[in-house]
Amino acid sequence: MNRCSRCLTPDTRPDTQFVDGLCSGCIAYDKRSEVNWDERKEQLCELLESAKGKAEYDCIVPSSGGKDSHYQVLTLLDMGAKPLIVTCETCHLTSIGRRNIENLARYADTLEFAPRKDTRRKLNRLSLELLGDISWPEHVLIHTYPFRVAVNAKIPLVCYGENPTNQYGGPTERQAEQKMTRRWVSEFGGFLGMRPADFVGMESITEEEMEAYTGPSDEELDKAGVEVYFLGQFIPWDSRRNAGVAIAAGMETELPCEANWWPFENLDNAQTGIHDYLMYLKYGLSRCCSQLSVDIRSGHISRSHALEILKKREHLFPEKYAGVWCDEMLDNIGMSRKELDAIIEQWRKANES
């Protein structure tokens, strides 16, 4: 495994291209200096202006209640927009996650959605066993349900945060995309090759139960006049700035586990620690690595210092995440520690081979 010559991103990270030793995340960051951000901001203003008066709300902000959600909502409010916050409850909502959702709800109207919990527990177990990713239902839902709300209410604009292929690295030809299409979601929205329909019949899951995880088509979006954009393609994305704005607005923070670096990210789902640990086993990519790499690019930390931190943290198993013990999280989905250990060993062996 080789790492980017500037940050710490490994060449085992999926969909990440390397050119002369630089990962596509660093390449995209360098290209920011070529962007006329004043012009981009004006484009965003025009989008918001064109959305006014078409529905009760000008736009939707898909939200977890975290730092980026806070920044998105507060920024759009400052620009004169009337956003609707659409929050999809995570698979195991933490106490701090709940408080941050309530804090953000002080600033704009909020619609919260939680699909059937028995179905979700089945999906957690199945996706963990089949894909090594306990977070499949959460990642898919946040990329489908806000689309559906926009179509049903004919809200013309949906504003997600950053384009992940630009912020963290991805195919270089996809990093300049401003729109989030259904094709983009199918490729980068956490589906991992599994469609919602693929789970129908497993553990008696019905087609009706999977409707929440099935988003509208591009044709349905066009018919309803809905467009979906990445806010980070109009405003240069800065995770630490976003966190600062969110904290000033009342968001709470804590380091969710010792394997992480930032104390202000992914605080809402107790299952995230297991997701991140399996990601590390499968790809050699830890959450700590991604966070440190962003900080290296922005000049917040040197690569050498970041590498020292990474070596001490990224391999640590999250026995406790955002205040929730691993065994409690497993009880919630009906899985034993022995079963989890077997899955971990399966992916560890697969990685070694």
N, C-alpha and C positions, 0 to 999 in steps of 0.2 A: 504494500500500500504506500503510495506517495501522496504528499500533501502539497497544496498550493505553495508556491515560493513566497507569496506575500502573507496570506492568511493561513488558516489551519485546515481548510476544507480538503478532505481526502478524495482521491480520484475514484474511490468506490461509491461516491454519492450518486444515486440514480439521476440520469438525465443531465449530468453536469459535464460540460465540455471544458477541456484545458487547451490553452494555446501558449506555447513557449513557457510552460510552467505555471501560468496564471489560470485560475479557475474562472468560469464565466461570471461568478458573482463579483469578483474583483474587476473583471473587464467591464461589466455593466456599471459598477460604481465609478470607474474612471470616465465613462461616457457621460456621466451627469454634468460634467463641466461644459459639455458641448450643447446642452439643452438651454433654450431660452425659457426659463421658468416663469418669467413675467407673462410671456405669451401663453404658456400652458395654463397659468392661473386665470387668464382672461378667457380661455376656452372653457374652463370649468364654470366660470361665472355665466357664460352664455348658455351652457347646459342647464344650470340651475334656473336661469331666467326663463328658458323655454319650457321648463317643467311647471312653472307657476300657473295656478288656476285650473289645471287639468284634473286634479283630484283633491281630496281633503288634505293630503300631504304631498310635498314636493318630491320627496325621495325617501328611500328606505336605507337604514344603516344596519346590516346584519351584525349582531353583537354577541360578545361573550361577557361583556361588562368589564373587560380588561383595559390595558393602557391604550391600545390602538382604537378600541371602540369609543373610549372617552374622547380621545383626540379627534376622531372623525366627527362625532356629534357636535363637540364644542366648536370645531372649525366651521362646519356647515352652518351652525347657528350664527356665528360671527359674520358669515357671508350673507345672512339674511334669509336662509332657507328654513323650511319647516320640515324637519325629518321625523320619520316614525322609526323608532328603535324596534327591531325584530330580534328577539333573543330566543335561541334554541337551547333549552336546558341541557346541560352536559349529562353524561351517563352516570356520574356520581358527583353531584354538585357539592362543593366544599362550603364550609361556613363562611370563609373569607370571600369565596366566589359569590355567595348569596348577598353578602353585605355590599360588594362592589356593584352588583346588578342593581340593588336598591339605590345605591348612591347615584349611578348614572341616570336612573329613572327620575331623579329630581330635576333633570334638565330638559327632558322631552318625553312625549308620550311613548309608552312601551307596550309592545305585544309580546307576551311570553308563550312559548309553545313547548310542550313536553309530550312526545308520542308515548304509546303504551309501554309501560315499564317492563312487563313480562316479555314482550317482543324484544325490547332493547337488551335485556339480559341474555336472551338467546343469541342475539346478534353479537354481543360482546364475546361470548364463549366461542361461537362459530368462527368469527373473524380472527380471534386469537389462535384457534387451532389450525385454521386453513391458511391464514395469511401472515400469522405472527404479528397481528396488529389489532389490539383490543379497541382501538379508537375508530374503526371503520364507520359505525353508525353516527358518531358525532361529526366526523369530518364530512361525511356525505350529506347529512341533514343540513348543515350550515350552508351548503352549496345547492340545496334544492328548495327548502321551505321558504326562504325569503323571496326566491323567484316566484313561487306559487302565490304568495301574498300579493306581490306586485301585480301579477296577472289578474287575480281575482278582484283586487281593488282598483285596478287600472292606474296604479301609481307609476308614473313614467320613468322614474330613475332609481336605480339601486347603486349604492356606493360602497364597495368593499374597500379594504385598506390597500396594502402593497400588492404588487404583482410578485409572487414568491420567486418566479424564475428570474426576476430582476434583482430582488433583494438578497436572495440566498444562492442563486445560481441555477441555471437550467439551460435548455437549448438556446443558443445565442440568437437564433432567428425568431424566437418567441418573446424575447425580453422587452421589446418596444411596444408590445400590444397594450392598448388602452382599454379595450373591451374584454369583458369576461363572457365568452359565448358558452353554449352548452357543450360544444366540442372541446373547449379549453377545460371545462369542468370534468369531462370524461377522461381527459388525459392527465390533469394535474390536481383534481379535486378530491383525491383520497380514495378513489374507487378501487385502485390496485387490481384492475382487471376483473372485478366482480360487480356485475350489475345487480340492482335490487331484485330483479326477477330471478336471479340465480339462487337466492335464498328461499324462494317459495317452495314449500314442501319439506324443507329441512326442519326438524323438530316441530313439525305441524304448523309452520309459519304459513299464513295465507297471503294471497295477492292483496287483499284489502289491508292487511297489516303493513305491507311494504309500500303503500301509496304515499305515505309521508316522505319516504326516501326517494321518490321518483319525481323529478322536477319537470316543468313544462318544456316542450320542445322549442327550438328557435322559431318555428312557425307560429306557435302560440304566443311567444314573446312579441314577435312582429305584429301579429293581429291586435294585441292589446296595447301596442305602442310603448313597450317597455325596453329600455336600454340599460345595460349593466356595465359599470366602469370600475377601474382601479383608481382610487383617489391618489395613490402614490405615483401615478403617472402624470399628475398635474401639480402635485406638491412634493418636493424632494422628501423622501421618507427617512425619518430619523427616530429609531426606537427609543433612545434616551431622551430626546426632546419630547416625544409622545408621553413617555412615563412621567416626565416632569410636569407636563400640563395636567395629566390625569391625577397625579398626587396632589397638586395644588387645588384641584377640584374635589378632593376628598377621597380618592381611591386609596385603599389600604394595600400594603405590600408586605411580603415576607419571603425569605428564601424557601421555596417549596421542598427542596431536599438538597443534600450536600453534593449531589452529582450535577447540579445546575450552577450557573454563574450569575445570572440576573435574578434579583429578588422581586421583579415587577412583571413577570410573564408567566402565563399558563398556571394561574392560581385557582382556577374554577373547577377542575376535574381531578378527583383523586386517582383516576386510572392513568393519568398522563405519565406518571413515573414508570409504569410497566410498558406503556407505548414507547417511551424514550429508550428504556433499557433494551427492548427487543430491536429497536432501530439500530442501536449501537452494535448488538450482536450480529445483525444481518448485514450491515453496511460499513461497520467501523465508524459510523457517524453518530456522535452524541449531541444532545441538546446543548451541553456546555461548549462543544466545538463550534456549533452554529452561532451561539451568542458571542463567544470570544472573537470569532472571525468578523462579525459585524463591527465589534469594537476596535479591532485592528485596522479595518478599512477606514474608520472615522478618525483614527489617531488617538483613541482613548487609552490604548494599551499597546505596548510593543509586542512583536511576535514572540520574542524569546521569553518574556515574562508570561505571556498567554500560554505558551507551550508548557512551562513549568506547572501552571495551574491545571492545565488539561490533564497532564499525567497523574496528578493527585486525585482528580475528581471523576473523570468520565466513566471509569469502570465500576463505580460504586453502585450497589443495588439499593433501590429506594424502599427500605423497610417502612418508611413513613413519608407520606407525600401530602403537603399542605394540611398537616394536622390529622391525616387519616392513616391508620396503620394498614399495611398491605393485607393482612388477614381479614380485616374488616371489609376492605374493598372486595376481596375474593368472596366473602360470605354474601355480599350483595348480588353477585352474579351466579352464585351456586357452584363455585369451583373451589376445590381443595388446594392447599399449598403443594401437595404431592403432584397434582395434575399440572399446576403451573410450572413446577420444577422440571417435569417431563418435557413440557413445551420449550422451556428455556434450553434444556439440554439438546433437544432436537435441532434448534436453530444454531446453537453453539457448534455442534458437530458439522452441520451444513456449511457454516462459515469456515471451519477449519479445513474442510475438504475442498 
